[in-house]
């Protein structure tokens, strides 16, 4: 299966989403940075991913307000500095153990 990264610029044919074994799309942090302006695009991506059975992950979530706004739109998977800064492998393993 595949994760489609940086979804924001329509660089992939929508038809490919149904042809490839894509299980996740990542909503680009460019869209997340200005949520209110980009809300219609984000809602469209979330609706499309839901109808296709694809998990949508928002990238670049840095604040609780961004997370809450995305949750209100129906996006419940995030990555970004709100959760954690990039970690070395040993620190990552400790982080995962502490949050299970």
N, C-alpha and C positions, 0 to 999 in steps of 0.2 A: 504494500500500500504506500501511498504518498501523502505528504503534507505540502500544500501549495502555499509558499511563503509570499509575503508582501503583496497581498491582494489589495490593489487600489487603482491600478492604472489600466485595467482591462487588457493586459498584455497576453492573456490566454483567451482563446475562443471559448465562449460559454458552452459550446458543444463538447469541448474537451473535458469539461467537468463531469459529463455523463459517460464519457468513453474511457477515462483513466480511472484506476482504482484509488481515487483521492478520498481520504477519510477525514482530512482536516484542511481548513483554510485559515490563514493567518491574516487578520485585518491589519494592514500596515499602520505603523505608529504615526505616519503623516496624517491619517484620518483621525486618530485618537487625540492628537495634540489640539485639534479644534473641533471638539465633539458637537457643539451646537450648530456650527456651520455645516458640518459633514453628516449630521444626523440622518438625512434622507438616504444618503449613500450607504451608511452603516446599517440602517434598517433594511434596505434592499438586500445587502449581502447576508444579513442574518436570516431574513425570510427565505432567500434562495438556498442557503446552506441547510436550513431546517427542512425544507421541502425535498432536498436531495439526500438527506440523511448524513450530512457532513458536519462535523464539529467545527464551529467558528471560534477562533482564539484571537483576542485583541492583544496586539503588541504595544509596548511602550506605555503601559499603565503605570503611572507614577504617583497618583493621588487617590485618596479615598473617594473624592468627588467624581473622578473619572470612573472608578470601579462601580460606584453606585449608579451613575448615569447609564453605563453600559448594562448593568444588571436590570435597570428599568426597561431598557430596550430588548432584553432577553438574552444578552450575552453573559454567560456564566463562567467562561474560561479566559484567563488573562495571563500575560507574562509582562514583566517589567520591574522597575526598581521598587514599586510598592511591595512586591513579594520578596525580592532579593536582588542584590547586585550580583554580577557574574562571580562565580565561585570556583576555586580550584577543586579538584576531584575530592580530596579528603574533607574539605569544608562543605562541599555539596552533600556528601554522604552523612555528615553530622547534621546538616540542616534537614535532610529528609527524615532521618531517625527521630529528630526532635519534634517533627510535625506530623507524625503518623498517628 
